[in-house]
Amino acid sequence: MSATTFASICAPGPLGHVVTLRGTDVEVEAHAPTRQEAESDASLALTRERRRLEAELRRGVHRTLSTRHPVSRTEVPHVA
């Protein structure tokens, strides 16, 4: 997985603590009774989301490379 820069925002919330992690292309938020639990949960969620996005990009590239275009039955291949 590639390195990414991120920002962390911690604040008190209705369930104890809220931690928001913002990466270059993703943002996750975790709520937990303690700040440490919220940070741990947010870190795990950020990692999972980044992996999901990277897998989605890989699948997209694979689909692009394997796309076939149907040949019209009215078109006759030109033989030189």
C-alpha positions as CSV (number, residue, x, y, z in Angstrom):
1,M,0.0,0.0,0.0
2,S,1.3,3.4,-0.8
3,A,2.0,6.0,1.8
4,T,-0.4,8.8,2.3
5,T,-0.6,12.0,4.3
6,F,-3.5,12.4,6.6
7,A,-5.0,14.8,9.2
8,S,-6.5,13.6,12.5
9,I,-9.2,15.5,14.4
10,C,-10.2,14.4,17.9
11,A,-13.2,15.8,19.8
12,P,-15.6,14.8,22.5
13,G,-18.8,13.3,21.2
14,P,-22.1,11.8,22.3
15,L,-20.5,8.3,22.7
16,G,-17.3,9.5,24.3
17,H,-14.8,10.5,21.7
18,V,-14.9,11.2,18.0
19,V,-11.8,10.8,15.8
20,T,-11.9,11.8,12.1
21,L,-9.0,10.8,9.9
22,R,-8.7,12.5,6.5
23,G,-6.5,11.0,3.9
24,T,-5.7,12.4,0.4
25,D,-8.7,10.6,-1.1
26,V,-10.8,9.3,1.8
27,E,-12.2,10.4,5.2
28,V,-13.4,8.1,8.0
29,E,-14.9,8.9,11.4
30,A,-14.9,6.6,14.5
31,H,-16.9,7.0,17.8
32,A,-15.7,5.2,21.0
33,P,-15.8,5.5,24.8
34,T,-12.0,6.4,24.9
35,R,-9.9,8.5,22.6
36,Q,-7.4,5.6,22.1
37,E,-10.2,3.2,21.0
38,A,-11.6,5.8,18.6
39,E,-8.1,6.4,17.1
40,S,-7.5,2.7,16.7
41,D,-11.0,2.2,15.1
42,A,-10.5,5.1,12.8
43,S,-7.0,3.9,11.8
44,L,-8.4,0.5,10.9
45,A,-11.3,2.0,9.0
46,L,-8.9,4.2,7.0
47,T,-6.7,1.3,6.1
48,R,-9.7,-0.8,5.0
49,E,-11.2,2.0,3.0
50,R,-7.8,2.7,1.2
51,R,-7.5,-1.0,0.4
52,R,-11.0,-1.1,-0.9
53,L,-10.4,1.9,-3.2
54,E,-7.1,0.5,-4.4
55,A,-8.8,-2.9,-5.2
56,E,-11.5,-1.0,-7.0
57,L,-8.9,0.8,-9.1
58,R,-7.2,-2.4,-10.0
59,R,-10.5,-4.0,-11.0
60,G,-11.2,-1.0,-13.2
61,V,-7.9,-1.3,-15.0
62,H,-8.4,-5.0,-15.5
63,R,-11.9,-4.4,-16.9
64,T,-10.6,-1.7,-19.2
65,L,-7.8,-4.0,-20.6
66,S,-10.2,-6.9,-21.1
67,T,-13.1,-5.0,-22.7
68,R,-14.0,-6.4,-26.2
69,H,-15.9,-4.4,-28.8
70,P,-18.4,-6.4,-30.8
71,V,-17.9,-6.4,-34.6
72,S,-20.9,-5.4,-36.5
73,R,-22.2,-8.2,-38.7
74,T,-22.5,-5.7,-41.6
75,E,-18.7,-5.0,-41.4
76,V,-16.5,-7.3,-43.5
77,P,-12.9,-7.4,-42.5
78,H,-10.7,-6.0,-45.2
79,V,-8.1,-8.4,-46.5
80,A,-5.3,-6.9,-48.4
